[in-house]
Amino acid sequence: MQKITPCLWFEKDLPLVIEYYKGIFKDNLKVEYLGNVENGPGGEYQFGTIELFGTKYDLLAAGPTFKFTEAISLTIRCEDQKETDYYWNALTRNGGEESVCGWCKDTYGLSWQVEPKRLRELSTSTDKEKRDYAMQQMFQMKKIIIKDLEK
């Protein structure tokens, strides 16, 4: 059992939220529960639990009281440029937005880091020249382009 489960607060329409993420993550997202909490303070809320790539998340649709900020983001570790491009494009279309250094926001304002495996390898390299070059390149990018991280 997962001991700690992040809870993500959405404004409304939790079934649509889940369909949106299922459209991006396909077979890697499983819905464990989706229902209503009828007697919550202020009225009815929608609540759900999903499993995304083996990690559970609680989802709550309870009005506009709280919004997402960049203080919390989810990182997608990608194998290659094709996977990086897929997730970046899927998350930034339909109202999402690009940021810097591989960060973006999806339609709902949730922040994501779309990180190719090679970026992590280079940014933690013991070769200072490789590490510094990769980091300087990354600081100039929005979506990470793997080939541009290496000399």
C-alpha positions as CSV (number, residue, x, y, z in Angstrom):
1,M,0.0,0.0,0.0
2,Q,1.2,3.5,-0.9
3,K,1.6,5.3,2.5
4,I,1.4,8.9,1.2
5,T,-1.0,9.9,-1.6
6,P,-0.9,13.4,-3.2
7,C,-4.3,15.0,-3.6
8,L,-4.8,17.3,-6.6
9,W,-7.6,19.9,-6.3
10,F,-9.6,20.7,-9.4
11,E,-12.4,23.2,-9.7
12,K,-15.1,21.0,-11.2
13,D,-16.1,18.2,-13.6
14,L,-13.8,15.4,-12.3
15,P,-15.0,12.9,-14.9
16,L,-13.8,15.3,-17.7
17,V,-10.5,15.8,-15.8
18,I,-9.9,12.1,-15.7
19,E,-10.8,11.7,-19.4
20,Y,-8.3,14.4,-20.2
21,Y,-5.5,12.7,-18.4
22,K,-6.5,9.2,-19.8
23,G,-6.2,10.8,-23.3
24,I,-2.6,11.7,-22.6
25,F,-1.4,8.7,-20.4
26,K,-3.6,6.1,-22.0
27,D,-3.1,2.6,-20.5
28,N,-0.8,4.0,-17.8
29,L,-3.7,5.6,-16.0
30,K,-6.2,3.5,-14.1
31,V,-9.3,4.9,-12.3
32,E,-9.7,3.2,-8.9
33,Y,-12.7,5.3,-7.7
34,L,-14.8,8.2,-8.8
35,G,-17.8,9.4,-6.9
36,N,-19.5,12.2,-5.1
37,V,-19.3,13.4,-1.5
38,E,-22.8,14.8,-0.9
39,N,-22.5,16.3,2.5
40,G,-19.3,18.2,2.4
41,P,-19.1,21.7,3.8
42,G,-20.5,24.0,1.0
43,G,-22.2,21.3,-0.9
44,E,-21.4,18.3,-3.1
45,Y,-17.9,17.5,-4.2
46,Q,-16.5,14.9,-6.6
47,F,-13.7,12.6,-5.4
48,G,-11.6,10.1,-7.2
49,T,-8.5,8.0,-7.0
50,I,-6.3,7.2,-10.0
51,E,-3.1,5.3,-10.4
52,L,-0.7,6.8,-12.9
53,F,2.4,4.8,-13.7
54,G,2.1,2.9,-10.4
55,T,1.6,6.0,-8.2
56,K,-1.8,6.8,-6.7
57,Y,-3.3,10.3,-6.7
58,D,-6.5,11.4,-5.0
59,L,-8.4,13.9,-7.1
60,L,-10.9,16.4,-5.6
61,A,-13.2,18.7,-7.5
62,A,-14.4,21.2,-4.9
63,G,-14.7,24.6,-6.5
64,P,-12.4,27.5,-7.3
65,T,-11.0,28.0,-3.7
66,F,-7.5,26.7,-4.5
67,K,-5.4,26.8,-7.7
68,F,-2.2,25.0,-8.7
69,T,1.1,26.8,-8.5
70,E,4.6,25.9,-9.7
71,A,5.5,25.0,-6.0
72,I,4.3,21.5,-6.9
73,S,5.0,19.8,-10.1
74,L,5.0,16.2,-11.5
75,T,8.0,15.0,-13.4
76,I,7.7,12.7,-16.3
77,R,11.1,10.9,-16.9
78,C,11.2,10.2,-20.7
79,E,13.4,7.6,-22.4
80,D,14.1,9.6,-25.6
81,Q,13.2,12.7,-27.7
82,K,10.1,11.0,-29.2
83,E,8.6,10.4,-25.7
84,T,9.7,13.9,-24.6
85,D,8.0,15.4,-27.6
86,Y,4.8,13.4,-27.1
87,Y,4.3,14.4,-23.5
88,W,5.3,18.0,-24.0
89,N,3.0,18.4,-27.0
90,A,0.1,16.6,-25.2
91,L,0.4,18.7,-22.1
92,T,0.8,22.1,-23.7
93,R,-2.0,21.9,-26.3
94,N,-5.6,22.9,-25.6
95,G,-4.8,25.7,-23.1
96,G,-1.6,24.4,-21.6
97,E,1.5,26.6,-21.6
98,E,5.2,26.2,-22.1
99,S,7.6,27.4,-19.5
100,V,11.4,27.1,-19.3
101,C,13.9,24.2,-18.6
102,G,11.4,21.5,-19.5
103,W,8.6,22.8,-17.4
104,C,5.0,23.3,-18.7
105,K,1.5,23.6,-17.5
106,D,-1.4,21.5,-18.7
107,T,-5.0,22.6,-19.5
108,Y,-5.8,22.6,-15.7
109,G,-2.8,24.6,-14.7
110,L,-0.9,21.6,-13.1
111,S,2.8,22.0,-13.6
112,W,4.9,19.2,-15.2
113,Q,8.6,18.7,-15.8
114,V,9.1,16.7,-19.0
115,E,12.6,15.4,-18.4
116,P,14.5,13.2,-20.8
117,K,16.7,10.6,-19.1
118,R,19.7,12.0,-20.9
119,L,19.3,15.4,-19.2
120,R,19.5,13.8,-15.8
121,E,22.6,11.8,-16.8
122,L,24.3,14.9,-18.1
123,S,23.3,17.2,-15.3
124,T,24.7,14.8,-12.7
125,S,27.8,13.9,-14.7
126,T,31.2,13.8,-13.0
127,D,32.6,15.5,-16.1
128,K,32.2,19.2,-15.2
129,E,32.5,20.4,-18.7
130,K,29.7,18.1,-20.0
131,R,27.6,18.9,-16.9
132,D,28.0,22.7,-17.2
133,Y,27.4,22.7,-21.0
134,A,24.2,20.7,-20.6
135,M,22.9,22.9,-17.8
136,Q,23.7,26.1,-19.8
137,Q,21.8,24.7,-22.8
138,M,18.9,23.6,-20.7
139,F,18.5,27.2,-19.2
140,Q,17.9,28.4,-22.8
141,M,15.2,25.9,-23.7
142,K,11.5,25.5,-23.1
143,K,11.0,21.9,-24.3
144,I,14.3,19.9,-23.8
145,I,16.0,19.0,-27.0
146,I,18.4,16.2,-26.2
147,K,20.8,16.6,-29.1
148,D,21.4,20.2,-28.1
149,L,22.5,19.3,-24.6
150,E,25.7,17.7,-25.8
151,K,28.7,19.3,-27.6
